[in-house]
Amino acid sequence: MSSATETLCGQAYGAGHYHMMGVYLQRSWIIDGVTATILLPLFIFTTPILTLIGQEENIAIEAGKISIWLIPILYSYVFSLTIQMYLQAQQKNKIVGWLSAFSFLLHVLLSWLFVIKLGFGLAGAMSAFIISSWLLIIGEFVYIFGGWCPNTWKGFTKAAFADMLPLVKLSISSGVMICLELWYSSILVLLAGYMKNATVAISAFSICLNINGWEFMVCLGFLGSSCVRISNELGRGNAKAAKFSIKVALVTSIVIGLIFWVLCMVFSREISYLFTSSEEIAESVSRLHVLLAFSMLLNSIYPVLTGVAVGAGVQSMVAFVNLGSYYVIGLPVGILLGYVAHLQVTGLWVGLLGGVGVQTLLLSYLTWRIDWNDQVNKASERLGQFFIETTEGSDRDESSNLA
C-alpha cells in the first residue's frame, strides 16, 4: 500500500508541489497504520489458522512462534516503507542507503551476539530484527524532523486527515498489486507443505526463493529508480523523458539479470550449501537450478515494468495482470504439475515461472501501448485533486501546537 506514497510524492516532486509530499507521507502513515491493525489477528492466531487448513503440526507451531515476534516488524513497515519512498522521490537515496547499511550491520552484530554468543535462539534472532528495524526508523525520523527536508516537511498538520478516500483507493490498488505478487510465492511454499517429505520440499523451495529473492533485491533497486524517474518526469509534464527512462532502466537491469543467470547455471549445486549441509536438500535444490536461473532472468524485467506502473499511478491495471498471470495460470499449473503429474517441487516451480513469464509479457505489452502524453495529463489531474494551496502558515502553527 506504500506504493501510493511513491506515486504521489514522485509526481508532486516533479511538479514542484514540495510541501504536499509531507502531507502525503502523513496520510500514508494513517492508512497503513489502520491496515496493520486490521491484519493483527492473522499474526496472533497463525498456529490455529495453519492447523485448520491442514499444515503439519510442528510447522504450524513454529510459524506461530515467529508470527508473534513479527508484530513489531509489521508496524515498523508502516513507517520504514513510506519514509523510504518519500525520501527516494526527492532523490535522497544516499541517506536511505547509509541508514539501511547501518541497520543491516547492526542486525548482523546483534544476531551474532544474541543467537551465537548468548544462545537466545529464535528470541535472539527476532529481537535483533526488531531492534535494527526500529533504529532505522528512528534515524529516518531524526533526518526528517531535524530539518534536512525543509521544502517537503512542514510539520504535522490536520490536512493529513483531509481527502483520504482517493488516497485509500490508490493505496488499496497498490496493495493488491504487490500482495498478489508476494502471496503467490507464499502460497506455493504453503502447498509444498502438503507434499511427501514436506520438510525437504519446503527447505528446497525456501532456499530457491531466498536465492531468487537476493537477486530480486538488486532488481528492486531498478523498480524504485524507474518509479522515481517516471513519476518525476510525469509530474514535470515530460512524456519523452519518461519513455527514455524506461529504456535505460530496462536495458541495465537485463544485463545484470544475465550475469546472475550465468552464475546460477555454473554454480547450481554449490549455491545450496550456503543454506544447508543436507545432501538430500542440496540435491533437491540442484534439480531446480535451470528453472531458478530463468526466474532470476525474468526478475530483471518485470520489476522495472512494475516500477513504471507505480510511477504512472496505474497500479490497478497491474493488479489485474497479476491476478490473471499468477492465480489463473501460474498457480493451477503448479498444482497440476506438482500433485497430479507428481513432479513435486519442480512442478510448483514450473507453475511459478509460468506465472511470472505471462506477467512479464503482459506488462511489456501494456507498457508499450501506454500513451505517455495522456499519463502526463492524468498525473496533472491527480495532483490538482490533492493539492493544498499552502502549508506554510496555518500548518506551521498546528505543528507548534502539536509539539
Disulfide bonds with the S-S distance in Angstrom:
none
